[in-house]
Amino acid sequence: MNVSPRQFEEARLVERVAAALDDSRLAPALLELEVTESLIMRDMPKSVERMRELKAMGVSLSIDDFGTGYSSLSSLKTFPISRLKIDKSFVSELADNADDQAIAMAVISLGHKLNLRVIAEGVETEQQCAFLRENECDEMQGYLFSRPVPAGEIADMLEAHVSMPVGCPCIPAPAGASVEAAALIDAAGTAPAAARAATEAM
């Protein structure tokens, strides 16, 4: 779930997340909040403190648009996160841009060395998908898999992906599958269990 700058800076953020989890009866481990790198760097000590409070509740956190902000590698290791997200600006020309290929491989390697899963966003072509899979990117998101659809159709889409065999080729999801809401398809061609459970809790 994306967290806007206004929401992240709200004094009662942690309290509101706790209340939402209680109301929905969703296990904290099934909720992942996504914040941008630039948002964290507005006030890094305060941001890290808030992120640690959320992590202490059992909520997962990820950094969106990684590589487009101003954080240093020394600050990255202090972020209590579980995932890095490669910005689509580094994915769009993966097929033939050596610099973007080098950046993508570096982010994937860095993430794995820090025991983080790595997601690539904006995947639109078979070539991009193949490159990312070859370089062991954990999950992919983008129009190659589907265009956005209503929330009510997400569960069916996830069921379809769960049934896909491990190692299946890079093929688009069934018509009507969702990208932004839940089309995070991992490198084995399966839908993350957390995304599925979160969808069922809507």
N, C-alpha and C positions, 0 to 999 in steps of 0.2 A: 504494500500500500504506500503510495507516494505521500510524503509529508511536505506541505508548503512552508515557506519561510515564516509566514504568520503563525501557522499552527505550531511549528517547532519552537518558536520564541515565546509562545504563550506560557505563562507561569504555571498553569494547571495541566500542562500536557500529560505528564506522567499520571496524574490523577484521572484525567479523562480517558486515557488508554486503559487503565485498570478498570474503570467503570464500564467501558465498552466490552471488555473481555468478560466481565461478570455478567452483564446483560445478555450477551450472546452465548455464554457458556462455552466459548472457544478457548481451547488450551493455549496459553501464551506461546508455547513452542511452535504453534501453527500460524503465528502472526509475524510477518516480516515488514518492517518499516524502512522506507527508502528515502534517504536524504542526499542532497547534492554536495559535492566536494566544496563548492564555493559557499554554500550555506554554513557548513561546519567552520570554515575559516573566518567567518564574520567575527566570531568570538570563540576561539578554539577551546580555551579552558572551560568555559561555560557549556559549550556544545558537548565536549567529552564527558563532563560531569552528568549531563542530562542523558546522554547515550548509555552511560554506565548504570544509571537508575533503571532505564528501560531493560537493559540486558539482565539486571538483577531480578527483574520480574519474570525473566524467561523469554522475553521478546527478542527476535533476531533483528539485526540491522544490516543494511547494505549501503554502499556509496554509489550513487548514480553519477554518470558523466565523468568517470574517473579519467584524469589526465587533462582535463580542461580547466581545472581550478588552479590554486596556488599552493597546495599543500606540499610539504617536503617529505622525503622518504622517512626522515626521523620522526615526523609527526604522524605519519601513517601507522606506524607500529603502535601508537598509543590509542588508536581508535578501536573501540570494542565492537568490531563488526565481524560478520561471517561471510560477506560476499563483496566482490568488486564488480562493477559493471562497466564494460568497455563502451565508451561513447560512440554513437553511430557515425560521428565524423571520421573516426578511424576505421570504420567498417565499410563505408560506402565504396571505397576504391581498393579494397583488399585484393581483388583479382589481378590488378596490374600495377599497383603502387608499392614499390619496395619499401618506402619509408613507413607507410601504414602497416605493411606486413611486419616490419621490425618492431613497431610500437605494440601491435597486437600480441606478438609473441613475447615481448618483454613483460607486458601486463599479465599475461597468462602465467608466465614463469614466476613473476614476483608474487602474484596471488597464491600460487601453489606453495611457494617457499614459506609464505606466512600462514599456511593452512587455511586459506580462504577459497571458496568456490568462485569461479569467474563466469560472468554472464556477458554475452555480446548482444547489443541491441541494434536494431536497424538492419537485420539480415534479410536481404531481398532476393538474392540469387543463389543458384546451386553452387557457383564458384566460391562465393563467400562462405557458404555453409561447409563446403568440402575443406577449405583452408582451415577454418576454425576447428573442425572435427579432427583434422590431421594433426593440429597443434594442441589437441586435448583441452579445448575450451569446454567447460562443464555444461553450460546451458546457452541457448540462443533464443532470441526474441525478434520477431519482425514479420513483415508482410509475406515472406516466403511461406510461412506457416498459416497465416490467415489475416484477414481484415478484422477490425473490431465488430463484435456482435453484441446483442443484448445479454445482460447478466444471466437471464433465465436459461440461455442456451449453453452456458459455459460447462456445466456439469456433463452434458452429453459429449461435448468436445473432449473433455478430459478423459472420459471413459474410453473414447475412441483411441486416444494416444496411449493410455495405459495398456491397451491390448496390442499395441504395435510391438513387433519382435525386437529384441536387443540387437543393435547393429543395423537397423533398417536404414536404407539410403535416405539422403536428404530429399524429401518430397513434401509438397504442401500438405497441410492438414485438411481434413474434410471440409467441404464448403460450409462457411458460417462459423469456423472456429475463431476464437478471440485472440488478439495480440496483447493489448494493454492490460486487459483484465486478468488473463490467466495463460496466455500462450507462451509460457517459458518451457521450452522443450529441451531436456538435457541431451548430452551428446550420445546417449544410448537410445534416444528416440522415445523416452518415457516422460510422463508428466510428474513433476515433483509431488510427493504425497502431501506436503504442507499446502500447496496451492489448491489441491483437490479438496482437502478438508476445509480450508477457508471458504471455498466456493460453496460447499454444502451448508456452511453456517450462515449464508446470506439470508 
